[in-house]
Structure formats: C-alpha cells, structure tokens
C-alpha cells in the first residue's frame, strides 16, 4: 500500500485526501484540476487492489461512482487512478493494461 501511495503522490494533478484516514487498507485521492473527480483504492488481505472512480457531479449511484476496477498490480492501479484524476475519460481508464472493470455490490441508488 505504501508503494502505491508513493507512486500516486508523485503524479501531477493528484492529491491525497484524508477521507480514508481511519482505514488501514484504503487510500483516497482527488484531482487538483477536476475537483469533482475522486478515487478510492482498497486492498484486501489477499493482495487484491480495487479502484473506485467517482464523479461528484453525477448522482446515478449513492456514492457517485462511475466505474470500479480490479488491478492486477500496483502499477496498473496507479495508472488507472492517475488517468481518471488527470482528466482522461472512462474509456481511457477501461483500456489501462492490467485492470478489469468489476461489478459493484448493489447498495442501492441515492
């Protein structure tokens, strides 16, 4: 998790937020240039990395998520997160090597 955190801290236009400070396996990043864009990164004990991309200007889901991905490694998780936060479109994120779009648990809509 520290390696991923360090990689994203070095990306232009990306800043870490304190929204995930009480989670031991969760990171939270927001775009500097597109403040409505946010990303949650979570790992589990099995080493899986999930990345939830949010757009706070949409209200289609309760948490403003527009896509969820599972990354096969730290580099892929960092790349898909940076692409989203730097303003690239969802299709570019979907085409990131080493990630696959995952289905979201159904927590209901807003």
PyMOL commands that place a pseudoatom at each C-alpha (Angstrom):
pseudoatom trace, name=CA, resn=UNK, resi=1, chain=A, elem=C, hetatm=0, pos=[0.000, 0.000, 0.000]
pseudoatom trace, name=CA, resn=UNK, resi=2, chain=A, elem=C, hetatm=0, pos=[2.867, 2.382, 0.755]
pseudoatom trace, name=CA, resn=UNK, resi=3, chain=A, elem=C, hetatm=0, pos=[4.348, 1.784, -2.691]
pseudoatom trace, name=CA, resn=UNK, resi=4, chain=A, elem=C, hetatm=0, pos=[1.035, 2.650, -4.337]
pseudoatom trace, name=CA, resn=UNK, resi=5, chain=A, elem=C, hetatm=0, pos=[0.603, 5.688, -2.110]
pseudoatom trace, name=CA, resn=UNK, resi=6, chain=A, elem=C, hetatm=0, pos=[4.096, 6.931, -3.017]
pseudoatom trace, name=CA, resn=UNK, resi=7, chain=A, elem=C, hetatm=0, pos=[3.516, 6.388, -6.736]
pseudoatom trace, name=CA, resn=UNK, resi=8, chain=A, elem=C, hetatm=0, pos=[0.302, 8.422, -6.708]
pseudoatom trace, name=CA, resn=UNK, resi=9, chain=A, elem=C, hetatm=0, pos=[1.753, 11.183, -4.548]
pseudoatom trace, name=CA, resn=UNK, resi=10, chain=A, elem=C, hetatm=0, pos=[4.270, 11.753, -7.365]
pseudoatom trace, name=CA, resn=UNK, resi=11, chain=A, elem=C, hetatm=0, pos=[1.632, 12.159, -10.088]
pseudoatom trace, name=CA, resn=UNK, resi=12, chain=A, elem=C, hetatm=0, pos=[0.901, 15.643, -11.440]
pseudoatom trace, name=CA, resn=UNK, resi=13, chain=A, elem=C, hetatm=0, pos=[-2.604, 16.869, -10.677]
pseudoatom trace, name=CA, resn=UNK, resi=14, chain=A, elem=C, hetatm=0, pos=[-3.271, 14.272, -7.972]
pseudoatom trace, name=CA, resn=UNK, resi=15, chain=A, elem=C, hetatm=0, pos=[-3.519, 14.926, -4.240]
pseudoatom trace, name=CA, resn=UNK, resi=16, chain=A, elem=C, hetatm=0, pos=[-4.145, 12.571, -1.377]
pseudoatom trace, name=CA, resn=UNK, resi=17, chain=A, elem=C, hetatm=0, pos=[-7.108, 13.362, 0.867]
pseudoatom trace, name=CA, resn=UNK, resi=18, chain=A, elem=C, hetatm=0, pos=[-7.729, 12.468, 4.491]
pseudoatom trace, name=CA, resn=UNK, resi=19, chain=A, elem=C, hetatm=0, pos=[-11.110, 10.880, 3.692]
pseudoatom trace, name=CA, resn=UNK, resi=20, chain=A, elem=C, hetatm=0, pos=[-9.666, 7.393, 4.223]
pseudoatom trace, name=CA, resn=UNK, resi=21, chain=A, elem=C, hetatm=0, pos=[-7.514, 8.127, 7.245]
pseudoatom trace, name=CA, resn=UNK, resi=22, chain=A, elem=C, hetatm=0, pos=[-9.282, 5.649, 9.523]
pseudoatom trace, name=CA, resn=UNK, resi=23, chain=A, elem=C, hetatm=0, pos=[-8.955, 2.783, 7.038]
pseudoatom trace, name=CA, resn=UNK, resi=24, chain=A, elem=C, hetatm=0, pos=[-5.855, 0.633, 7.224]
pseudoatom trace, name=CA, resn=UNK, resi=25, chain=A, elem=C, hetatm=0, pos=[-6.217, -0.700, 3.697]
pseudoatom trace, name=CA, resn=UNK, resi=26, chain=A, elem=C, hetatm=0, pos=[-7.814, 2.287, 1.946]
pseudoatom trace, name=CA, resn=UNK, resi=27, chain=A, elem=C, hetatm=0, pos=[-6.413, 5.321, 0.148]
pseudoatom trace, name=CA, resn=UNK, resi=28, chain=A, elem=C, hetatm=0, pos=[-8.299, 8.380, -1.083]
pseudoatom trace, name=CA, resn=UNK, resi=29, chain=A, elem=C, hetatm=0, pos=[-7.147, 10.717, -3.857]
pseudoatom trace, name=CA, resn=UNK, resi=30, chain=A, elem=C, hetatm=0, pos=[-8.731, 13.704, -5.561]
pseudoatom trace, name=CA, resn=UNK, resi=31, chain=A, elem=C, hetatm=0, pos=[-7.955, 15.607, -8.742]
pseudoatom trace, name=CA, resn=UNK, resi=32, chain=A, elem=C, hetatm=0, pos=[-6.342, 19.006, -8.366]
pseudoatom trace, name=CA, resn=UNK, resi=33, chain=A, elem=C, hetatm=0, pos=[-7.662, 20.244, -11.726]
pseudoatom trace, name=CA, resn=UNK, resi=34, chain=A, elem=C, hetatm=0, pos=[-11.035, 18.441, -11.705]
pseudoatom trace, name=CA, resn=UNK, resi=35, chain=A, elem=C, hetatm=0, pos=[-12.201, 18.651, -8.067]
pseudoatom trace, name=CA, resn=UNK, resi=36, chain=A, elem=C, hetatm=0, pos=[-15.339, 16.621, -8.818]
pseudoatom trace, name=CA, resn=UNK, resi=37, chain=A, elem=C, hetatm=0, pos=[-13.136, 13.587, -9.587]
pseudoatom trace, name=CA, resn=UNK, resi=38, chain=A, elem=C, hetatm=0, pos=[-12.155, 11.310, -6.727]
pseudoatom trace, name=CA, resn=UNK, resi=39, chain=A, elem=C, hetatm=0, pos=[-10.737, 7.789, -6.385]
pseudoatom trace, name=CA, resn=UNK, resi=40, chain=A, elem=C, hetatm=0, pos=[-10.877, 5.233, -3.583]
pseudoatom trace, name=CA, resn=UNK, resi=41, chain=A, elem=C, hetatm=0, pos=[-8.254, 2.493, -3.598]
pseudoatom trace, name=CA, resn=UNK, resi=42, chain=A, elem=C, hetatm=0, pos=[-8.692, -0.521, -1.368]
pseudoatom trace, name=CA, resn=UNK, resi=43, chain=A, elem=C, hetatm=0, pos=[-6.689, -3.687, -0.818]
pseudoatom trace, name=CA, resn=UNK, resi=44, chain=A, elem=C, hetatm=0, pos=[-7.686, -6.879, 0.894]
pseudoatom trace, name=CA, resn=UNK, resi=45, chain=A, elem=C, hetatm=0, pos=[-5.646, -9.467, 2.738]
pseudoatom trace, name=CA, resn=UNK, resi=46, chain=A, elem=C, hetatm=0, pos=[-5.340, -11.494, -0.462]
pseudoatom trace, name=CA, resn=UNK, resi=47, chain=A, elem=C, hetatm=0, pos=[-3.481, -8.642, -2.169]
pseudoatom trace, name=CA, resn=UNK, resi=48, chain=A, elem=C, hetatm=0, pos=[-6.326, -7.654, -4.482]
pseudoatom trace, name=CA, resn=UNK, resi=49, chain=A, elem=C, hetatm=0, pos=[-6.456, -3.954, -5.372]
pseudoatom trace, name=CA, resn=UNK, resi=50, chain=A, elem=C, hetatm=0, pos=[-9.786, -2.333, -6.163]
pseudoatom trace, name=CA, resn=UNK, resi=51, chain=A, elem=C, hetatm=0, pos=[-10.145, 1.177, -7.557]
pseudoatom trace, name=CA, resn=UNK, resi=52, chain=A, elem=C, hetatm=0, pos=[-13.455, 3.049, -7.429]
pseudoatom trace, name=CA, resn=UNK, resi=53, chain=A, elem=C, hetatm=0, pos=[-13.621, 6.133, -9.623]
pseudoatom trace, name=CA, resn=UNK, resi=54, chain=A, elem=C, hetatm=0, pos=[-16.091, 8.807, -8.573]
pseudoatom trace, name=CA, resn=UNK, resi=55, chain=A, elem=C, hetatm=0, pos=[-17.518, 11.876, -10.252]
pseudoatom trace, name=CA, resn=UNK, resi=56, chain=A, elem=C, hetatm=0, pos=[-19.192, 14.058, -7.646]
pseudoatom trace, name=CA, resn=UNK, resi=57, chain=A, elem=C, hetatm=0, pos=[-21.236, 15.796, -10.338]
pseudoatom trace, name=CA, resn=UNK, resi=58, chain=A, elem=C, hetatm=0, pos=[-23.197, 12.604, -11.023]
pseudoatom trace, name=CA, resn=UNK, resi=59, chain=A, elem=C, hetatm=0, pos=[-25.835, 11.176, -8.747]
pseudoatom trace, name=CA, resn=UNK, resi=60, chain=A, elem=C, hetatm=0, pos=[-26.584, 7.909, -10.528]
pseudoatom trace, name=CA, resn=UNK, resi=61, chain=A, elem=C, hetatm=0, pos=[-25.212, 5.913, -7.586]
pseudoatom trace, name=CA, resn=UNK, resi=62, chain=A, elem=C, hetatm=0, pos=[-25.297, 6.556, -3.858]
pseudoatom trace, name=CA, resn=UNK, resi=63, chain=A, elem=C, hetatm=0, pos=[-21.522, 7.106, -3.754]
pseudoatom trace, name=CA, resn=UNK, resi=64, chain=A, elem=C, hetatm=0, pos=[-21.095, 8.918, -7.105]
pseudoatom trace, name=CA, resn=UNK, resi=65, chain=A, elem=C, hetatm=0, pos=[-19.069, 6.007, -8.512]
pseudoatom trace, name=CA, resn=UNK, resi=66, chain=A, elem=C, hetatm=0, pos=[-18.819, 5.898, -12.287]
pseudoatom trace, name=CA, resn=UNK, resi=67, chain=A, elem=C, hetatm=0, pos=[-16.616, 2.794, -12.564]
pseudoatom trace, name=CA, resn=UNK, resi=68, chain=A, elem=C, hetatm=0, pos=[-14.959, 0.154, -10.408]
pseudoatom trace, name=CA, resn=UNK, resi=69, chain=A, elem=C, hetatm=0, pos=[-11.825, -1.729, -11.386]
pseudoatom trace, name=CA, resn=UNK, resi=70, chain=A, elem=C, hetatm=0, pos=[-9.686, -4.546, -10.058]
pseudoatom trace, name=CA, resn=UNK, resi=71, chain=A, elem=C, hetatm=0, pos=[-5.992, -4.004, -10.747]
pseudoatom trace, name=CA, resn=UNK, resi=72, chain=A, elem=C, hetatm=0, pos=[-3.527, -6.861, -11.086]
pseudoatom trace, name=CA, resn=UNK, resi=73, chain=A, elem=C, hetatm=0, pos=[-0.645, -4.842, -9.641]
pseudoatom trace, name=CA, resn=UNK, resi=74, chain=A, elem=C, hetatm=0, pos=[0.383, -1.518, -8.118]
pseudoatom trace, name=CA, resn=UNK, resi=75, chain=A, elem=C, hetatm=0, pos=[1.450, -0.021, -11.440]
pseudoatom trace, name=CA, resn=UNK, resi=76, chain=A, elem=C, hetatm=0, pos=[-1.951, -0.709, -13.023]
pseudoatom trace, name=CA, resn=UNK, resi=77, chain=A, elem=C, hetatm=0, pos=[-3.818, 0.689, -10.006]
pseudoatom trace, name=CA, resn=UNK, resi=78, chain=A, elem=C, hetatm=0, pos=[-1.663, 3.809, -10.057]
pseudoatom trace, name=CA, resn=UNK, resi=79, chain=A, elem=C, hetatm=0, pos=[-2.106, 4.291, -13.812]
pseudoatom trace, name=CA, resn=UNK, resi=80, chain=A, elem=C, hetatm=0, pos=[-5.893, 3.959, -13.887]
pseudoatom trace, name=CA, resn=UNK, resi=81, chain=A, elem=C, hetatm=0, pos=[-6.221, 6.269, -10.877]
pseudoatom trace, name=CA, resn=UNK, resi=82, chain=A, elem=C, hetatm=0, pos=[-3.892, 8.916, -12.326]
pseudoatom trace, name=CA, resn=UNK, resi=83, chain=A, elem=C, hetatm=0, pos=[-5.639, 8.806, -15.713]
pseudoatom trace, name=CA, resn=UNK, resi=84, chain=A, elem=C, hetatm=0, pos=[-9.016, 9.491, -14.115]
pseudoatom trace, name=CA, resn=UNK, resi=85, chain=A, elem=C, hetatm=0, pos=[-7.760, 12.234, -11.820]
pseudoatom trace, name=CA, resn=UNK, resi=86, chain=A, elem=C, hetatm=0, pos=[-5.800, 13.918, -14.613]
pseudoatom trace, name=CA, resn=UNK, resi=87, chain=A, elem=C, hetatm=0, pos=[-8.971, 14.264, -16.680]
pseudoatom trace, name=CA, resn=UNK, resi=88, chain=A, elem=C, hetatm=0, pos=[-8.925, 11.331, -19.064]
pseudoatom trace, name=CA, resn=UNK, resi=89, chain=A, elem=C, hetatm=0, pos=[-12.253, 9.774, -19.994]
pseudoatom trace, name=CA, resn=UNK, resi=90, chain=A, elem=C, hetatm=0, pos=[-13.615, 6.459, -18.721]
pseudoatom trace, name=CA, resn=UNK, resi=91, chain=A, elem=C, hetatm=0, pos=[-12.800, 4.686, -21.973]
pseudoatom trace, name=CA, resn=UNK, resi=92, chain=A, elem=C, hetatm=0, pos=[-9.117, 5.516, -21.492]
pseudoatom trace, name=CA, resn=UNK, resi=93, chain=A, elem=C, hetatm=0, pos=[-9.330, 4.141, -17.957]
pseudoatom trace, name=CA, resn=UNK, resi=94, chain=A, elem=C, hetatm=0, pos=[-11.019, 0.969, -19.227]
pseudoatom trace, name=CA, resn=UNK, resi=95, chain=A, elem=C, hetatm=0, pos=[-8.155, 0.485, -21.690]
pseudoatom trace, name=CA, resn=UNK, resi=96, chain=A, elem=C, hetatm=0, pos=[-5.481, 0.548, -18.980]
pseudoatom trace, name=CA, resn=UNK, resi=97, chain=A, elem=C, hetatm=0, pos=[-3.351, -2.590, -19.101]
pseudoatom trace, name=CA, resn=UNK, resi=98, chain=A, elem=C, hetatm=0, pos=[-3.699, -4.777, -16.032]
pseudoatom trace, name=CA, resn=UNK, resi=99, chain=A, elem=C, hetatm=0, pos=[-7.162, -3.662, -14.917]
pseudoatom trace, name=CA, resn=UNK, resi=100, chain=A, elem=C, hetatm=0, pos=[-10.589, -5.139, -15.435]
pseudoatom trace, name=CA, resn=UNK, resi=101, chain=A, elem=C, hetatm=0, pos=[-13.876, -3.472, -14.738]
pseudoatom trace, name=CA, resn=UNK, resi=102, chain=A, elem=C, hetatm=0, pos=[-15.711, -5.135, -11.900]
pseudoatom trace, name=CA, resn=UNK, resi=103, chain=A, elem=C, hetatm=0, pos=[-19.330, -5.244, -10.954]
pseudoatom trace, name=CA, resn=UNK, resi=104, chain=A, elem=C, hetatm=0, pos=[-20.345, -3.194, -7.974]
pseudoatom trace, name=CA, resn=UNK, resi=105, chain=A, elem=C, hetatm=0, pos=[-22.163, -4.529, -4.963]
pseudoatom trace, name=CA, resn=UNK, resi=106, chain=A, elem=C, hetatm=0, pos=[-25.742, -3.339, -5.068]
pseudoatom trace, name=CA, resn=UNK, resi=107, chain=A, elem=C, hetatm=0, pos=[-26.039, -0.901, -2.187]
pseudoatom trace, name=CA, resn=UNK, resi=108, chain=A, elem=C, hetatm=0, pos=[-28.948, 0.818, -3.847]
pseudoatom trace, name=CA, resn=UNK, resi=109, chain=A, elem=C, hetatm=0, pos=[-29.198, 4.188, -5.516]
pseudoatom trace, name=CA, resn=UNK, resi=110, chain=A, elem=C, hetatm=0, pos=[-29.438, 7.621, -3.985]
for i in range(1, 110): cmd.bond("trace and resi %d" % i, "trace and resi %d" % (i + 1))
show_as sticks, trace
zoom trace
